[in-house]
Amino acid sequence: MELRRKLEILADAAKYDASCASSGTDKRDSRAGGIGSTEGMGICHAYAPDGRCISLLKVLLTNACVFDCAYCVNRAQSNVQRARFTVPELVGLTLDFYRRNYIEGLFLSSGIIRSPDYTMEQVVGVARELREVHGFRGYIHLKTIPEASPELLAEAGRYADRLSINIEMPREQSLKELAPEKDFAAIRRSMARMRARIDEAREGEATARRPASKAAAPRFAPAGQSTQMVVGADAADDRAVLGTSVNLYGSYRLKRVYYSAYSPIPDASSLLPPQPPPLLREHRLYQADWLLRFYGFELDEIMAGAEGGMLDLGVDPKLAWALRHRESFPVDVNRAPREMLLRVPGLGAKTVEKIIAARRHRSVRAEDLARLRLSLPKLLPFLVTADHRPRGNLLDRPDLRRLVAPKASAFGALARPAAAQLALL
Ligand code: SF4
């Protein structure tokens, strides 16, 4: 098979992997005009540890797999065209795209070829050759196979910037039913091992930085580890999904949990739902995840009042919380502590820092917020500024939700079909 055709198949097959930072955003495409797409295949974006946004060639080594996970288009019984790169082919492609300035790194995953160890050896082989033979300094994200030997995972961490292991399902029982060859305990064990090695490398780095030290700093996945969960393939509700995330962040200090809305596949198993979940569900999960990690919310606070354990699709989780806790508002932008400002719908963490810096010098007014390009209609019912106080009983109005909720059309982008991206070659 021609290399170009392999690339088409294996870049397309990788698009189901959500482990790229751009996956949490709206789906946009430029077919009706404009340029650029947040969807499609081939190149994805990630953030380096120093905050730079980088483009990655996102491919599978192969889409052939001996496992038969019901939700996966690449499963053994799936009737899709298969392809497989050799290690030199993939190394050559990566270097070629890098030299042409198309990419700044590689995101590599794979179906399981013969065994987890054999596959992991091939995946590590690509990274090893890039780093050791070609002196490749670009970013590498390797998706690892939890059932592979700890030695191979350790080697992967020496070459990769980020490693990830998919947790796949929010619940152990669902994994047993839908991916019986996967081992929930092995996934957890591998995550724990990775955590220990990342910590060890960081301690070694700190020691190596001390003036008297002659030790070389060890290297192990300096950009940490992440995971991905398929959402909507089983009956787990949002509370269960987010509960698993809280547990994973707490147990293994993951950098990210990515949520991937289940996409129906041809000849799907009867264990799977006939309809995909709304894409907005994935979006709400990312928003809730953000609140848990950066805004001081507890899971119970986010989910209190959520019907049937599901997040409200009509409004974002912070606005939903504010509408249920109107007694906590309005918040005085010039006096409130940071943690309360972070709870105001429409105020992001960076904006809160700007407000806190500004109010040290002068009183913040509504026009200052407008200058920060904030949505005042959403914000002002919940805020007091130097020149504004919500009118009378605005916060008690039964129709407050209608007044502050985004119009349904704002979600249109999440309902459109996926975009196609230009070919790489
Ligand atoms: S192991 Fe991975 S590639 Fe193979 S069927 Fe399962 S999810 Fe798909």
Boltz pocket constraint, residues with backbone or C-beta under 6 A from the ligand:
constraints:
  - pocket:
      binder: B
      contacts: [[A, 65], [A, 66], [A, 67], [A, 68], [A, 69], [A, 72], [A, 73], [A, 74], [A, 75], [A, 76], [A, 110], [A, 111], [A, 112], [A, 179]]
      max_distance: 6.0
